[in-house]
Amino acid sequence: MEGDDRKSYAAPHCTASDPTHAHPNPNPNPNPNPNPRNARALELWRTADCVCLDVDSTVCLEEGIDVLADVCGVGPQVASFTATAMDGHMPFHEALRARLSIMRPSLQRVHDMLRDRSPTLSPLVAELVDRLRARHVPVFLVSGGFRQLIEPVATELRLLPACRHVFANTLLFNEDGSYRGFDESEPTSRAGGKPEALRRLACTFGFRRIVMIGDGATDLETRPDPACLFIGYGGVARRPKVEQGADWFVTSFRPLIDALEYDCNDVAVNPPEE
Ligand SMILES: [Mg+2]
């Protein structure tokens, strides 16, 4: 698996128009010799005081909402809504409301999914989180998916307590476990929700160098404010708009880990005060 990851190495600031990045690099270099823009991206990555990770198709291989829809028996209908939303053609909150009105997931269906179709971590993401933890860089999961499905992922990544490391939507249920709705006060339930979630983090903890990593249009929205750096992740789904807008685009977490490894002996990173 790792060998395949290294083949998909992409240096900072690759663009969709650059044909050298259209295919995996056959000779990956863990210590790239960056041009000035790359150097800035590398510096920001190495000196981040907070890293926020998208979950669906970034931390995890699946789109959690699609899997839950499948469990609810309405997979194809909801998948088409998800694809439209993630490509930036539909406001997120409209797509969320539409999908949930089709799915109407009960508490039992959520439990069924966690039991039978639990999310699969992307290759190397656990190593990336471990590396950041070793550098005392706080990591948060910021998702337009559902808290009930994402907190177990945070637990698996040892981001504890999970509830404090997750920004996501919350499903609401009636007393009998039937679907009641979702918490519309969560910032991630609305368009522009991810930038708002990151702003809250900056306000609460005083972070000054937040890095966002994700695959979707809603992740790209976090840059340039409040995220100082946006790293596009195309290891699961490669979206042209995200690839073009990213400061750094990767198809594996390996170059991000390598950049920190390379840095560990020559750059001091001060742990943030929480
Ligand atoms: Mg995503």
Boltz pocket constraint, residues with backbone or C-beta under 6 A from the ligand:
constraints:
  - pocket:
      binder: B
      contacts: [[A, 54], [A, 55], [A, 56], [A, 57], [A, 58], [A, 214], [A, 215], [A, 216]]
      max_distance: 6.0
